[in-house]
Amino acid sequence: MPNRISELLSVPWVRSSLILGGVLVVIGAALILIFKFLNIGNSPLFIDVKTLVMKYGLLGIFIVTILAGTIVPVGSPALVVMVSSFGVHPIPLTVVATFGFTVGMVINYMLAYGFGRPFVVKKLGMERLEEISALWNRWGWFIYVLFGIVPVLPVEFLALFCGLIKVQFSRFLILSFIPRLVVFAFLSYFGVQLGWWLEII
């Protein structure tokens, strides 16, 4: 197993995704501490944002997670935390975010399935496609689930690959939905606790 992990970390875009994710977590934690220190949760700006989020939060999350399920880097995990911290109920938020992300993944799958290798090469590049193929040959579905559970890893790339090699759609759908359901449920409930701590809710 350590050899497989080191092999995974040797892939440049996987390593850079993890590093970027770590940096964003540190920045996010620093911002949260600043917000708490400045008691920004009671500011008029936050109250206005909260009103907007409560009105359009679920629709916005659905649209953003569809985009995130394709190749648009919109940071849906951070948005799920933010929206839940403003008081959107975690259960509908989790369901909407998961459905949105899964729709985005299905779009990737269908595009790659329909347009084939030239489309995927154009989106990913030949080198990245070959790296994904090597990872898939070594790890199989496990790599897809792992990328689905770790929010900073680009599982959207693997969705394109799955469409290209025409994997069984029902399995693809289930393994796109369940890992993100778990991730978004965790992030939604974390956001609620964060909202209470920042006194936004």
C-alpha positions as CSV (number, residue, x, y, z in Angstrom):
1,M,0.0,0.0,0.0
2,P,2.8,2.6,0.8
3,N,4.2,1.9,-2.7
4,R,0.8,2.7,-4.3
5,I,0.5,5.9,-2.3
6,S,4.0,7.0,-3.3
7,E,3.1,6.1,-6.9
8,L,0.0,8.3,-6.6
9,L,1.9,11.2,-5.1
10,S,4.5,11.0,-7.9
11,V,1.9,12.1,-10.4
12,P,2.5,15.9,-10.6
13,W,-1.2,17.1,-10.9
14,V,-2.2,14.9,-8.0
15,R,0.6,16.2,-5.8
16,S,-0.2,19.8,-6.8
17,S,-3.9,19.3,-6.1
18,L,-3.1,18.1,-2.6
19,I,-0.7,20.9,-2.0
20,L,-3.2,23.5,-3.2
21,G,-5.9,21.9,-1.1
22,G,-3.6,22.1,2.0
23,V,-2.9,25.8,1.3
24,L,-6.6,26.6,0.9
25,V,-7.4,24.8,4.2
26,V,-4.8,26.9,6.0
27,I,-6.0,30.1,4.5
28,G,-9.6,29.1,5.3
29,A,-8.7,28.4,8.9
30,A,-6.9,31.7,9.2
31,L,-9.9,33.6,7.8
32,I,-12.3,31.8,10.2
33,L,-10.1,32.9,13.2
34,I,-10.0,36.5,11.9
35,F,-13.8,36.5,11.5
36,K,-14.2,35.2,15.1
37,F,-11.7,37.7,16.5
38,L,-13.4,40.6,14.7
39,N,-16.9,39.3,15.6
40,I,-17.8,39.8,12.0
41,G,-20.8,37.5,12.3
42,N,-22.8,40.4,13.7
43,S,-21.8,42.9,11.0
44,P,-24.5,44.3,8.6
45,L,-22.6,42.9,5.7
46,F,-22.8,39.3,7.1
47,I,-26.5,39.8,7.9
48,D,-27.1,40.9,4.2
49,V,-25.1,37.9,2.9
50,K,-27.0,35.5,5.2
51,T,-30.4,36.8,3.9
52,L,-29.2,36.3,0.3
53,V,-27.9,32.8,1.1
54,M,-31.1,31.7,2.9
55,K,-33.1,32.9,-0.2
56,Y,-31.0,31.4,-3.0
57,G,-28.5,29.1,-1.3
58,L,-29.8,25.8,-2.5
59,L,-30.4,26.9,-6.1
60,G,-26.9,28.5,-6.1
61,I,-25.3,25.3,-4.7
62,F,-27.0,23.2,-7.2
63,I,-25.7,25.3,-10.1
64,V,-22.2,25.6,-8.6
65,T,-21.9,21.8,-7.9
66,I,-23.0,21.0,-11.5
67,L,-20.2,23.2,-12.7
68,A,-17.8,21.6,-10.1
69,G,-18.7,18.2,-11.4
70,T,-17.5,19.2,-14.8
71,I,-14.0,20.7,-15.1
72,V,-14.8,24.2,-13.7
73,P,-12.8,24.7,-10.5
74,V,-15.4,26.5,-8.4
75,G,-14.6,25.1,-4.9
76,S,-17.9,23.5,-4.1
77,P,-16.7,22.0,-0.8
78,A,-15.9,25.5,0.6
79,L,-19.2,26.8,-0.7
80,V,-21.1,24.0,1.0
81,V,-19.4,24.9,4.3
82,M,-20.2,28.6,3.8
83,V,-23.8,28.1,3.0
84,S,-24.5,25.7,5.9
85,S,-22.7,28.1,8.2
86,F,-25.3,30.7,7.3
87,G,-28.1,28.5,8.5
88,V,-29.2,26.5,5.4
89,H,-30.3,23.1,6.8
90,P,-27.6,20.4,6.2
91,I,-29.9,17.6,5.0
92,P,-31.4,19.4,1.9
93,L,-28.0,21.1,1.3
94,T,-26.2,17.7,1.3
95,V,-28.8,16.2,-1.1
96,V,-28.8,19.2,-3.5
97,A,-25.0,19.5,-3.6
98,T,-24.6,15.7,-4.2
99,F,-27.2,15.6,-6.9
100,G,-25.7,18.7,-8.6
101,F,-22.1,17.3,-8.4
102,T,-23.3,13.9,-9.8
103,V,-25.1,15.7,-12.7
104,G,-21.8,17.4,-13.5
105,M,-20.0,14.1,-13.4
106,V,-22.6,12.5,-15.7
107,I,-22.2,15.4,-18.1
108,N,-18.4,14.7,-18.2
109,Y,-19.1,10.9,-18.7
110,M,-21.5,11.5,-21.5
111,L,-19.3,14.0,-23.3
112,A,-16.4,11.7,-23.3
113,Y,-18.6,8.7,-24.2
114,G,-20.0,10.6,-27.1
115,F,-17.1,12.5,-28.5
116,G,-14.3,10.0,-27.7
117,R,-10.6,10.3,-27.4
118,P,-10.0,13.6,-29.3
119,F,-12.4,15.4,-26.9
120,V,-10.8,13.9,-23.8
121,V,-7.2,14.6,-25.0
122,K,-8.3,18.2,-25.7
123,K,-9.7,18.6,-22.2
124,L,-6.9,16.7,-20.3
125,G,-3.9,16.6,-22.5
126,M,-2.2,13.4,-23.7
127,E,0.2,13.2,-20.7
128,R,-2.5,13.5,-18.1
129,L,-4.7,11.0,-19.9
130,E,-1.9,8.5,-19.9
131,E,-1.2,9.1,-16.2
132,I,-4.9,8.6,-15.5
133,S,-4.9,5.4,-17.6
134,A,-2.0,4.1,-15.6
135,L,-3.6,4.9,-12.3
136,W,-6.8,3.2,-13.4
137,N,-5.0,0.1,-14.6
138,R,-3.3,-0.2,-11.2
139,W,-6.1,0.9,-8.9
140,G,-9.4,0.4,-10.8
141,W,-12.6,1.7,-9.1
142,F,-10.7,2.3,-5.9
143,I,-9.0,5.3,-7.4
144,Y,-12.3,6.7,-8.4
145,V,-13.8,6.4,-4.9
146,L,-10.6,7.8,-3.3
147,F,-10.8,10.8,-5.6
148,G,-14.5,11.2,-4.8
149,I,-13.9,11.2,-1.1
150,V,-10.9,13.6,-1.0
151,P,-12.5,17.0,-2.1
152,V,-9.3,18.5,-3.5
153,L,-8.5,15.6,-5.9
154,P,-9.9,16.2,-9.4
155,V,-12.4,13.3,-9.7
156,E,-13.9,15.2,-12.7
157,F,-10.8,14.0,-14.7
158,L,-11.6,10.4,-13.9
159,A,-15.3,10.9,-14.9
160,L,-14.0,11.9,-18.4
161,F,-11.8,8.8,-18.4
162,C,-14.8,6.6,-17.4
163,G,-16.8,7.9,-20.3
164,L,-13.9,7.4,-22.6
165,I,-13.5,3.7,-21.7
166,K,-17.2,3.2,-21.4
167,V,-17.4,1.8,-17.9
168,Q,-20.7,0.4,-16.7
169,F,-22.9,3.5,-16.2
170,S,-24.9,2.2,-13.2
171,R,-21.7,1.6,-11.2
172,F,-20.3,4.9,-12.3
173,L,-23.4,6.7,-11.1
174,I,-23.4,5.0,-7.7
175,L,-19.7,5.6,-7.2
176,S,-20.1,9.2,-8.2
177,F,-23.0,9.8,-5.8
178,I,-22.1,8.0,-2.6
179,P,-18.6,9.4,-1.9
180,R,-19.8,12.9,-2.5
181,L,-22.8,12.3,-0.4
182,V,-20.5,11.4,2.5
183,V,-18.2,14.4,1.8
184,F,-21.0,16.9,1.5
185,A,-22.8,15.6,4.6
186,F,-19.6,16.0,6.7
187,L,-19.0,19.5,5.3
188,S,-22.6,20.6,5.8
189,Y,-22.6,19.6,9.5
190,F,-19.2,21.1,9.9
191,G,-20.5,24.3,8.5
192,V,-23.4,24.3,10.9
193,Q,-21.0,24.0,13.9
194,L,-18.9,26.7,12.4
195,G,-21.9,29.0,12.0
196,W,-22.8,28.6,15.7
197,W,-19.2,29.2,16.7
198,L,-19.0,32.4,14.6
199,E,-22.4,33.4,15.9
200,I,-23.8,33.7,12.4
201,I,-26.7,31.3,12.9
